[in-house]
Amino acid sequence: MEPQDTITIAPSVLIAIVKHAAELVDGISTMAEIPVNVGRIFRGNSMGSGVVLDIDDQQVVVDMYVIVKPDVNMGEVSRTVQDNVRRAIQELVGMDVDAVNVHIADVDYAPAD
């Protein structure tokens, strides 16, 4: 009988994939900080760089906090982020994504000169 081989991917790797996939979307300025009250709710889950992961076996739920650029359609940008993140996790890691929840935390209005 052959031994069962396993591959373990650190949650920090998934967070980096999610962050990169989101920041590639035109209209995303940067990732936002995770609100303190949300951090308390998700205690025990992997968090970092505006991303909270809930990993259960081979299923992933992503909550992400983003800052968008001004004058973009926030709904379209959010849907594109969801598609990019879902595709990145499925193609790069091979895990199923149950949900990608995008929370728009702010709009990046640059100060006038």
ROSE-4610 file (N, C-alpha, C; in Angstrom, 1 decimal, always signed):
// ROSE-4610
residu = [M/M/M/E/E/E/P/P/P/Q/Q/Q/D/D/D/T/T/T/I/I/I/T/T/T/I/I/I/A/A/A/P/P/P/S/S/S/V/V/V/L/L/L/I/I/I/A/A/A/I/I/I/V/V/V/K/K/K/H/H/H/A/A/A/A/A/A/E/E/E/L/L/L/V/V/V/D/D/D/G/G/G/I/I/I/S/S/S/T/T/T/M/M/M/A/A/A/E/E/E/I/I/I/P/P/P/V/V/V/N/N/N/V/V/V/G/G/G/R/R/R/I/I/I/F/F/F/R/R/R/G/G/G/N/N/N/S/S/S/M/M/M/G/G/G/S/S/S/G/G/G/V/V/V/V/V/V/L/L/L/D/D/D/I/I/I/D/D/D/D/D/D/Q/Q/Q/Q/Q/Q/V/V/V/V/V/V/V/V/V/D/D/D/M/M/M/Y/Y/Y/V/V/V/I/I/I/V/V/V/K/K/K/P/P/P/D/D/D/V/V/V/N/N/N/M/M/M/G/G/G/E/E/E/V/V/V/S/S/S/R/R/R/T/T/T/V/V/V/Q/Q/Q/D/D/D/N/N/N/V/V/V/R/R/R/R/R/R/A/A/A/I/I/I/Q/Q/Q/E/E/E/L/L/L/V/V/V/G/G/G/M/M/M/D/D/D/V/V/V/D/D/D/A/A/A/V/V/V/N/N/N/V/V/V/H/H/H/I/I/I/A/A/A/D/D/D/V/V/V/D/D/D/Y/Y/Y/A/A/A/P/P/P/A/A/A/D/D/D]
num = [1/1/1/2/2/2/3/3/3/4/4/4/5/5/5/6/6/6/7/7/7/8/8/8/9/9/9/10/10/10/11/11/11/12/12/12/13/13/13/14/14/14/15/15/15/16/16/16/17/17/17/18/18/18/19/19/19/20/20/20/21/21/21/22/22/22/23/23/23/24/24/24/25/25/25/26/26/26/27/27/27/28/28/28/29/29/29/30/30/30/31/31/31/32/32/32/33/33/33/34/34/34/35/35/35/36/36/36/37/37/37/38/38/38/39/39/39/40/40/40/41/41/41/42/42/42/43/43/43/44/44/44/45/45/45/46/46/46/47/47/47/48/48/48/49/49/49/50/50/50/51/51/51/52/52/52/53/53/53/54/54/54/55/55/55/56/56/56/57/57/57/58/58/58/59/59/59/60/60/60/61/61/61/62/62/62/63/63/63/64/64/64/65/65/65/66/66/66/67/67/67/68/68/68/69/69/69/70/70/70/71/71/71/72/72/72/73/73/73/74/74/74/75/75/75/76/76/76/77/77/77/78/78/78/79/79/79/80/80/80/81/81/81/82/82/82/83/83/83/84/84/84/85/85/85/86/86/86/87/87/87/88/88/88/89/89/89/90/90/90/91/91/91/92/92/92/93/93/93/94/94/94/95/95/95/96/96/96/97/97/97/98/98/98/99/99/99/100/100/100/101/101/101/102/102/102/103/103/103/104/104/104/105/105/105/106/106/106/107/107/107/108/108/108/109/109/109/110/110/110/111/111/111/112/112/112/113/113/113]
x = [+0.8/+0.0/+0.9/+0.6/+1.4/+0.9/+1.8/+1.4/+0.6/-0.2/-1.0/-0.2/+0.1/+0.8/-0.1/+0.4/-0.4/+0.4/-0.4/+0.2/-0.5/+0.3/-0.3/+0.1/-0.9/-0.7/-1.1/-0.1/-0.3/-1.4/-2.2/-3.2/-2.6/-1.4/-0.8/-0.6/-0.4/-0.3/-1.6/-2.7/-4.0/-4.3/-3.9/-4.2/-3.4/-2.2/-1.4/-2.0/-2.5/-3.2/-4.4/-5.2/-6.5/-6.1/-5.2/-4.8/-4.3/-3.4/-2.9/-4.0/-4.9/-6.0/-6.9/-7.1/-8.0/-7.3/-6.1/-5.4/-5.1/-5.3/-5.1/-6.3/-7.4/-8.7/-8.6/-8.9/-8.9/-10.1/-9.8/-10.8/-10.5/-9.6/-9.2/-8.0/-8.1/-6.9/-5.9/-6.5/-5.7/-6.6/-6.0/-6.8/-6.9/-8.0/-8.3/-8.0/-7.9/-7.7/-9.0/-8.9/-10.0/-10.6/-11.8/-12.4/-12.2/-12.0/-11.7/-12.9/-14.1/-15.3/-15.4/-15.0/-15.0/-13.9/-12.8/-11.7/-12.1/-12.9/-13.3/-14.3/-15.1/-16.1/-15.4/-14.4/-13.7/-12.4/-12.3/-11.2/-11.0/-9.8/-9.6/-9.5/-9.9/-9.8/-8.5/-8.0/-6.8/-7.1/-6.3/-6.6/-5.3/-5.4/-4.2/-4.5/-3.9/-3.9/-5.3/-6.3/-7.6/-8.4/-7.9/-8.5/-8.8/-10.0/-10.3/-10.7/-10.1/-10.4/-11.1/-12.1/-12.7/-12.5/-11.6/-11.2/-11.7/-12.5/-13.1/-12.8/-11.8/-11.4/-10.9/-11.6/-11.2/-12.1/-12.9/-13.8/-13.3/-13.4/-12.9/-14.0/-14.1/-15.0/-14.1/-14.1/-13.2/-14.1/-13.6/-14.2/-13.0/-13.2/-12.1/-12.6/-11.7/-12.0/-11.2/-11.8/-11.1/-11.4/-10.4/-10.6/-10.7/-11.7/-11.9/-11.4/-11.1/-10.8/-12.1/-12.0/-13.2/-13.7/-15.0/-15.6/-15.6/-15.7/-15.9/-17.2/-17.7/-19.0/-18.6/-19.0/-18.6/-19.1/-20.3/-20.9/-20.1/-19.7/-19.0/-17.6/-16.9/-15.6/-15.7/-16.7/-16.8/-17.0/-17.9/-18.1/-16.8/-16.1/-14.8/-13.8/-13.7/-12.9/-13.3/-14.6/-15.1/-14.7/-14.8/-14.5/-13.0/-12.2/-10.7/-10.2/-10.7/-10.3/-10.7/-12.0/-12.5/-11.6/-11.4/-10.6/-9.1/-8.5/-7.1/-7.0/-7.9/-7.9/-8.1/-9.1/-9.4/-8.2/-7.7/-6.6/-5.3/-4.9/-3.6/-3.5/-4.6/-4.5/-5.4/-6.4/-7.3/-8.3/-8.6/-9.6/-10.9/-12.0/-13.3/-13.6/-14.2/-14.6/-16.1/-16.5/-17.9/-18.5/-17.7/-18.1/-16.9/-17.1/-16.1/-17.0/-16.8/-17.6/-16.7/-17.1/-16.3/-17.0/-16.2/-16.7/-15.9/-16.6/-16.0/-15.9/-14.7/-14.4/-14.3/-13.9/-13.6/-13.4/-13.4/-13.1/-11.8/-10.9/-9.6/-9.6/-10.2/-10.1/-8.8/-8.0/-6.7/-7.0/-6.2/-6.3/-6.0/-6.8/-6.6/-5.3/-4.5/-3.3/-3.6]
y = [-1.2/+0.0/+1.2/+2.2/+3.4/+4.5/+5.2/+6.3/+7.4/+8.0/+9.2/+10.4/+11.0/+12.2/+13.4/+14.4/+15.6/+16.8/+17.9/+19.2/+20.1/+20.9/+21.8/+23.2/+24.1/+25.5/+26.4/+27.2/+28.1/+29.1/+29.4/+30.5/+31.8/+32.1/+33.4/+33.4/+32.2/+32.1/+32.4/+31.9/+32.2/+33.7/+34.3/+35.7/+36.5/+36.1/+36.8/+36.7/+35.5/+35.2/+36.1/+36.2/+37.0/+38.4/+38.9/+40.3/+40.7/+39.9/+40.1/+40.1/+39.1/+39.0/+40.3/+40.8/+41.9/+43.2/+43.4/+44.6/+44.7/+43.6/+43.6/+44.2/+44.3/+44.9/+46.4/+46.9/+48.3/+48.9/+49.9/+50.4/+50.2/+49.2/+49.0/+49.8/+50.6/+51.4/+50.6/+50.0/+49.2/+48.4/+47.5/+46.8/+47.7/+47.5/+48.3/+47.4/+48.1/+47.4/+46.7/+45.6/+44.8/+45.6/+45.9/+46.6/+45.8/+46.5/+45.8/+44.9/+45.4/+44.5/+43.3/+43.4/+42.2/+41.2/+41.8/+40.9/+40.1/+40.6/+39.9/+38.8/+39.1/+38.0/+36.9/+37.2/+36.1/+35.6/+35.8/+35.4/+33.8/+33.4/+32.0/+31.7/+32.7/+32.5/+33.2/+32.8/+33.5/+34.9/+35.9/+37.2/+37.9/+38.9/+39.7/+40.5/+41.7/+42.5/+42.8/+43.0/+43.2/+42.0/+40.8/+39.6/+38.7/+38.1/+37.1/+35.9/+34.8/+33.5/+32.5/+31.8/+30.8/+29.5/+28.7/+27.5/+26.2/+25.4/+24.2/+23.1/+22.3/+21.2/+21.8/+21.6/+22.1/+23.3/+23.8/+24.9/+26.2/+27.3/+28.6/+29.6/+30.4/+31.6/+32.8/+33.8/+35.0/+36.2/+36.9/+38.3/+39.2/+40.2/+41.1/+42.6/+43.4/+44.8/+45.7/+46.4/+47.2/+48.6/+49.4/+50.8/+51.0/+51.6/+51.8/+53.2/+53.3/+54.6/+55.3/+56.7/+57.5/+57.3/+57.6/+57.5/+56.2/+55.1/+53.8/+53.2/+52.3/+51.6/+50.5/+50.8/+49.9/+48.5/+48.4/+47.0/+46.2/+46.9/+46.2/+45.8/+46.7/+46.5/+45.3/+45.3/+44.2/+42.9/+42.8/+41.6/+41.1/+42.0/+41.6/+41.1/+41.7/+41.2/+39.8/+39.6/+38.3/+37.2/+37.5/+36.6/+36.3/+37.4/+37.2/+36.4/+36.7/+36.0/+34.5/+34.3/+32.9/+32.1/+32.7/+32.0/+31.8/+32.7/+32.6/+31.5/+31.4/+30.3/+29.0/+28.9/+27.6/+27.1/+28.0/+27.7/+27.5/+28.3/+28.2/+27.2/+27.0/+26.2/+24.9/+25.0/+23.9/+23.7/+24.7/+24.7/+25.3/+24.8/+25.3/+26.6/+27.6/+28.8/+28.9/+28.9/+29.0/+30.4/+31.4/+32.8/+33.7/+34.8/+35.9/+37.1/+37.6/+38.8/+40.0/+41.0/+42.2/+43.3/+43.9/+45.0/+46.2/+47.2/+48.5/+49.3/+49.6/+50.3/+51.8/+52.2/+53.6/+53.9/+55.2/+55.7/+56.5/+56.2/+56.9/+58.2/+59.2/+60.6/+61.2/+61.5/+62.1/+63.6/+64.1/+65.6/+66.5/+67.5/+68.5/+69.3/+69.5/+70.3/+71.7]
z = [+0.0/+0.0/+0.0/-0.9/-1.0/+0.0/+0.6/+1.6/+0.9/+1.6/+1.1/+1.2/+0.0/+0.0/+0.2/+0.9/+1.2/+0.8/+0.5/+0.3/+1.3/+2.0/+2.9/+2.5/+2.4/+2.0/+3.2/+3.5/+4.7/+4.4/+5.4/+5.2/+4.7/+5.1/+4.6/+3.1/+2.5/+1.1/+0.4/+1.0/+0.5/+0.6/+1.7/+1.9/+0.8/+0.5/-0.5/-1.9/-2.2/-3.5/-3.6/-2.5/-2.5/-2.7/-1.9/-2.0/-3.4/-4.0/-5.3/-6.4/-6.3/-7.3/-7.2/-6.0/-5.8/-6.3/-6.0/-6.4/-7.9/-8.6/-10.1/-10.8/-10.0/-10.6/-10.7/-11.9/-12.1/-11.3/-10.5/-9.6/-8.1/-7.8/-6.4/-6.2/-5.1/-4.7/-3.9/-2.8/-1.9/-1.0/-0.2/+0.8/+2.0/+2.7/+3.9/+5.2/+6.3/+7.5/+7.9/+8.6/+9.1/+10.3/+10.3/+11.4/+12.7/+13.8/+15.1/+15.5/+15.4/+15.8/+14.9/+13.6/+12.7/+13.2/+13.5/+14.0/+15.2/+16.1/+17.2/+16.8/+15.9/+15.4/+14.8/+14.0/+13.2/+13.9/+15.2/+16.0/+15.8/+15.5/+15.2/+13.7/+12.9/+11.5/+11.0/+9.9/+9.4/+8.8/+9.3/+8.9/+8.5/+7.7/+7.4/+6.1/+6.0/+4.8/+4.3/+5.2/+4.7/+4.3/+4.7/+4.2/+5.5/+5.5/+6.5/+5.8/+6.2/+5.6/+6.5/+6.1/+6.9/+6.0/+6.5/+5.8/+6.5/+5.7/+6.3/+5.3/+5.6/+4.7/+3.4/+2.3/+1.0/+0.6/+1.5/+1.2/+1.8/+1.0/+1.5/+1.4/+2.5/+2.4/+2.7/+1.8/+1.8/+2.2/+3.2/+3.5/+3.2/+2.4/+2.1/+2.2/+2.7/+2.9/+2.0/+1.1/+0.1/+0.1/-0.5/-0.7/-2.2/-2.7/-4.2/-4.6/-5.9/-6.5/-6.7/-6.7/-7.0/-8.4/-8.6/-9.9/-10.6/-9.8/-10.4/-10.0/-10.8/-10.4/-9.4/-8.2/-7.1/-7.2/-7.8/-8.0/-9.0/-10.1/-11.2/-10.6/-9.9/-9.4/-8.4/-7.6/-6.6/-7.2/-8.3/-9.0/-9.7/-10.2/-10.9/-9.8/-8.7/-7.6/-7.2/-7.0/-6.6/-7.7/-8.9/-10.0/-10.0/-9.9/-9.9/-8.7/-7.5/-6.3/-6.4/-6.8/-6.9/-7.9/-9.1/-10.1/-9.6/-9.0/-8.5/-7.5/-6.5/-5.5/-6.2/-7.1/-7.7/-8.6/-9.4/-10.4/-9.7/-8.8/-8.2/-7.1/-6.3/-5.1/-5.3/-6.1/-6.3/-5.2/-4.5/-3.4/-4.0/-3.4/-3.8/-3.0/-3.6/-2.9/-2.8/-1.5/-1.2/-1.5/-1.0/-1.1/-1.1/-1.8/-1.7/-1.4/-0.2/+0.3/+0.2/-0.6/-0.7/+0.1/+1.0/+1.9/+1.4/+0.9/+0.5/+1.8/+2.2/+3.5/+3.3/+2.1/+1.8/+0.4/+0.0/-1.3/-1.2/-2.1/-2.0/-2.8/-2.1/-2.7/-2.4/-3.4/-3.2/-2.8/-1.9/-1.5/-2.7/-2.8/-3.9/-3.7/-4.8/-4.7/-4.6]
